[in-house]
Amino acid sequence: MKYSEDLCLGLVFLYTVTLSPILKLWPLGFCYQQTFCLKFSNLTNENIEFHTESEKYNMSKKHTTPTFIKQYYEERTNLTYKAYTQIYTDGSKNTDGVGSAFYIPALNVKKKFKLNKHMSSYSAELYAIYMSMKYINTLSDHQFVIFTDSQAAVRAVDNSIKGSRGDGIVINIIEEIQKSSKRIILHWIPGHCGIVQNETADKLAKEAIYEEEIHQILHVPSDDFKAYQNKRYIDLFNNKITQSTKARWYINIQGSTTKQPWFTNSRFKRCETINICRIRYGHGTVNSYLHRIGQYFTPLCLNCTLGKPETLEHLLLECPNFEYARTQAFNKIKTIWSKLTDQKLTQLMKLNDLEIYKEINKYLVYIKKQI
């Protein structure tokens, strides 16, 4: 593993780690470079004026009609930024790949770039801004406004210039700004509101996905790489448990892994959470389970005369001795009862409905049972 590090006392520095020896072992088949930038306090070139504008004008698609938004921004482009060279950028991602593009109406310049399929749509938006910045530095004009419909991209560049930590493509955008002697405004506009130039950029970005060659002058950002690896291993794990012959009860309920456990927003007491967890696992203090592990003399239910094993499903849904408790505790469960077929308890637990879980805990209180 090779490390290259440039340290300058009192100055901001870039720290680059290149993992070349293990490159061939990595699943993506691309070079991996992670860049950290702790601060951009040295960005003090007086020739540079870089402005970011996003929600400053209180324009929201949620509370404003698309027609009004379109008229508002056409007025701004025709009056406020009449003397500026206007650039529209966009990024796109779908199941086929990732694309990025920018469009300069005054010069009839249309540039589109097919990107690595593992890059995010956010990175595609930043990449479009970066490529437009590189193009700006080749032009003789001195005033530019870059329009993007990604508020996250605008904030990322703005925060980095103000001194917050930046990484990946943002650092490269800052580098292009440092090279420039022009006035540049980065401006957010709402997407899909009928702004013709922005729709053109969006169309170009979508077309870029189907270009033949990948345009890759920057490495895949580390955050995108980690997101890919995370998804990849989650998929591998899900395939593993799906094919497993063990823990079928739990697999039928859970199905696949989730980012958060079911009880994250439940506000359940600890004992209530334990009850539901044990039911989901299929291992509770019922006679059938206790008998199986040698801790009870019989698997049968001793609360009724049906002669059936006391399973979780029998205790919670079938035992006639606790019918009154079910009548008192179950409300939502009653409304969906007719839709349930075999393995009713598994189907109930599979819904991951906190209201149903509350009713089950209420029922357990009525029958004075801790699972």
Phi, psi and omega in degrees: 000126185253130179246133173238128188219124177251117182247124176233118184299127177081000181244154174286137181226159176258136182245115185246131177242123179246125183257060185292323183299330183257011185305316185290343181273346185281141187291337185277336180071027176233159178292145181239123179224129181246122184244131178247137172227115187280331187201149176240041184289346181273002180280081187233016180299120185288343180282350184259128171236111183238117183244143173241135181224124179228275184269012184304327185263010175056042178261114182233129178297333184291325186247004183228142181288148178303324180297316180295317179299316180299313180297320181298313183284332173294323177295318180294318181290328182276338182246296184299317185248031181297324183274359183262149168281120187263134181233133179246127183240155176198157175229152183217145178218133172217190184293342181272339181158200184227138178224158182216149183199158168221156186222129178243099185302317184297328181257358184053042179263125178233115181238131178226148188223123173279127184250168176302134186296346181268359176283150181275166177295327176298315178295325178296321177296315179296322181297321178297318177296317180299313181293326176292324176296317178298321180291321178304319184290353176261354184263160181271343179297159185241352181233125183224146170233125180257119179262133176219147178264016178254103177296326180298320179294317179299313181295321182299314180292317180300313181296323180294320179293327180283352175119357178285163180295135176232158177207175175059228186293330179303318180300319180292326175296315179300321179299319179293325177296318180297328180286337190277155173237030186245165174267122185232132175242127174260119191233128176278138171228146179291139180274159174057042177241017177085011175286110193304314183296322179291323177295326177295315178298320179297318179297318179297319180296320178293321178294326183299331180303329186257014172293158184285314186253144177280130177267102189229078176267352174239151177287157174298127181303146183300324179296321178292321178298314180294322178296319178297312181299319179298313179296319182299313183285330174295318178297318178297318180294317179298320177296322181296311183287330178295323182274351183289146177268355181259162176054039183295326178303308182293319180297321178295332179275310186280316178081299180208170181288153178234161181290328181229148176292159185300332187269010184306313183248025187278328185058030177282153168292161183300318181295327179290320177297319179298318178305309183292320179300317181293324176294318179295325178283337182084015180235094179234171181280065174246156189303321183297320180286316181297322178293323181295328180262012174077027182249004179209152190280341182215147175272353187282154176283127181262003180268347180221175183251021181283342180071026180259154175297142178276086174270173177299318180295320179295314182297315187277327190237343190241326188303118183295339180294338183246023182296322180297318179298321178294321179299322181283324188268327188269119173243299179295323180299324178298321185292334181252003185301319183292339181277347183275140179252234176286162180051056184300320182295317178300318180294321178296313182292330182294338181291340182052041182262117183296329179294320177295319179297323177296318180295323177295317178295322177297318177299317180295328176293318179301318183268004177055054183231133172251120182290000000 
